[in-house]
Amino acid sequence: MKKFDWLDFCNPCKSWCCHGENPFASEDELKRLDLEKIGTKLDGSCVLLDNLGKCSYYENRPFECRIFPLDIQEINGDLSWVVWNACPATPKIDYEQLANSFEANLSKNWDLDYIRDYVTYHKSNQPEKYSASSFRIVKKVNWSGKQ
């Protein structure tokens, strides 16, 4: 069986998840990217995408880009992992397993305060998206934080 590859989904989709919004990036992430901010090009695509629609900063991409199509939202006072239904990969992935993997691996580099800042940024900067978009809850966040 062929190993799952995100690019099988992202390239035909033309990376639409990387259009129309600026991902949240902390000062540390911006330093790592050697950028003052992450903006969009004239066509609405992320400045981090190259001519082929691939992320030119993939190894150093911000947290938000690492977890897509999962996202974290505050729902009824709890932080929850959610999955955006717009992603064509959605029906083919075990998102609970993916969220568990993110919690185990990414929490070494991003603490819970960062996660809360990330959620607050989206609630205040993209309220329409977060109130109208179609998603499903995967599980509550269980984030151990930086060690």
C-alpha positions as CSV (number, residue, x, y, z in Angstrom):
1,M,0.0,0.0,0.0
2,K,1.3,3.4,-0.9
3,K,2.4,5.7,2.0
4,F,0.0,8.6,2.5
5,D,1.4,11.8,1.1
6,W,-0.2,15.2,1.8
7,L,1.0,16.5,-1.6
8,D,-1.3,14.0,-3.3
9,F,-4.1,16.1,-2.0
10,C,-2.5,19.6,-1.7
11,N,-1.1,19.9,-5.2
12,P,-4.3,19.0,-7.2
13,C,-6.2,21.3,-4.8
14,K,-3.8,24.1,-5.6
15,S,-3.2,24.6,-1.9
16,W,-6.4,26.6,-1.4
17,C,-5.8,26.4,2.4
18,C,-2.8,28.6,1.7
19,H,-5.0,31.4,0.1
20,G,-6.9,34.3,1.5
21,E,-5.6,34.6,5.0
22,N,-2.4,35.2,6.8
23,P,-1.4,32.4,9.2
24,F,-0.7,33.3,12.8
25,A,3.0,33.4,13.5
26,S,4.7,34.4,16.7
27,E,7.8,36.6,16.9
28,D,10.0,33.5,17.2
29,E,8.4,31.9,14.1
30,L,8.8,35.1,12.1
31,K,12.5,35.3,13.2
32,R,13.0,31.7,12.1
33,L,11.4,32.6,8.7
34,D,13.4,35.8,8.6
35,L,10.2,37.8,7.9
36,E,8.5,40.7,9.6
37,K,5.1,39.2,8.8
38,I,3.4,36.6,6.7
39,G,1.3,38.2,4.0
40,T,-0.3,37.3,0.7
41,K,0.7,37.8,-2.9
42,L,-1.5,39.7,-5.3
43,D,-3.3,36.5,-6.3
44,G,-4.2,35.9,-2.6
45,S,-1.7,33.1,-2.0
46,C,0.6,32.9,0.9
47,V,4.0,34.6,0.4
48,L,5.6,31.3,1.5
49,L,4.4,29.4,-1.6
50,D,6.7,29.0,-4.5
51,N,5.6,29.1,-8.2
52,L,4.5,25.4,-8.0
53,G,2.3,26.0,-5.0
54,K,4.7,24.3,-2.6
55,C,5.8,25.9,0.7
56,S,9.3,27.3,0.2
57,Y,9.7,27.4,4.0
58,Y,8.2,23.9,4.7
59,E,10.7,22.9,7.4
60,N,10.3,26.1,9.3
61,R,6.6,26.7,8.6
62,P,4.5,28.1,11.4
63,F,2.4,26.0,13.7
64,E,-0.8,26.8,12.0
65,C,0.5,25.4,8.7
66,R,1.9,22.3,10.4
67,I,-1.5,21.3,11.8
68,F,-3.7,22.0,8.8
69,P,-6.3,20.7,8.0
70,L,-6.7,20.3,11.8
71,D,-7.2,23.4,13.7
72,I,-7.7,24.3,17.4
73,Q,-10.8,26.2,18.5
74,E,-12.2,27.2,21.8
75,I,-15.6,25.5,22.1
76,N,-17.7,25.9,25.2
77,G,-14.6,27.0,27.1
78,D,-12.5,24.0,26.1
79,L,-9.7,23.9,23.5
80,S,-10.7,21.3,20.9
81,W,-9.1,19.9,17.8
82,V,-11.3,20.4,14.8
83,V,-11.0,19.4,11.1
84,W,-12.1,21.6,8.2
85,N,-14.4,19.7,5.9
86,A,-13.2,21.7,2.9
87,C,-10.0,19.7,2.7
88,P,-10.2,16.8,0.1
89,A,-8.1,14.7,2.4
90,T,-10.7,14.9,5.2
91,P,-12.4,11.5,4.7
92,K,-9.2,9.6,4.3
93,I,-7.4,10.5,7.5
94,D,-7.6,9.3,11.1
95,Y,-7.6,12.8,12.6
96,E,-7.7,11.6,16.2
97,Q,-4.5,9.8,15.7
98,L,-3.1,12.8,13.9
99,A,-4.1,15.1,16.8
100,N,-2.5,12.7,19.2
101,S,0.7,12.8,17.2
102,F,0.7,16.6,17.1
103,E,0.2,16.7,20.9
104,A,3.1,14.3,21.5
105,N,5.5,15.9,19.0
106,L,4.7,19.6,18.6
107,S,4.1,20.3,22.3
108,K,7.9,20.1,22.6
109,N,8.2,23.4,20.6
110,W,5.0,25.2,21.3
111,D,3.6,25.8,24.8
112,L,0.0,26.1,25.9
113,D,0.2,29.9,26.1
114,Y,1.2,29.9,22.4
115,I,-1.9,27.8,21.7
116,R,-4.2,30.2,23.5
117,D,-2.6,33.2,21.7
118,Y,-3.2,31.3,18.4
119,V,-6.9,30.7,19.2
120,T,-7.4,34.3,20.4
121,Y,-5.8,35.6,17.2
122,H,-8.2,33.7,15.0
123,K,-11.3,34.5,17.1
124,S,-10.5,38.2,16.8
125,N,-9.1,38.4,13.3
126,Q,-11.3,35.9,11.4
127,P,-14.6,35.7,13.3
128,E,-16.6,35.1,10.1
129,K,-14.5,32.1,9.2
130,Y,-14.7,30.6,12.6
131,S,-18.4,31.1,13.0
132,A,-19.5,30.0,9.5
133,S,-17.0,27.4,8.3
134,S,-17.9,23.7,8.3
135,F,-15.8,21.6,10.6
136,R,-16.2,18.7,13.0
137,I,-14.8,18.3,16.5
138,V,-12.1,15.6,16.6
139,K,-11.3,15.7,20.4
140,K,-10.4,18.0,23.3
141,V,-6.8,19.3,23.2
142,N,-4.4,17.5,25.6
143,W,-1.3,19.7,25.4
144,S,1.6,19.1,27.7
145,G,3.5,22.2,26.6
146,K,7.2,22.8,26.3
147,Q,9.5,20.8,28.5
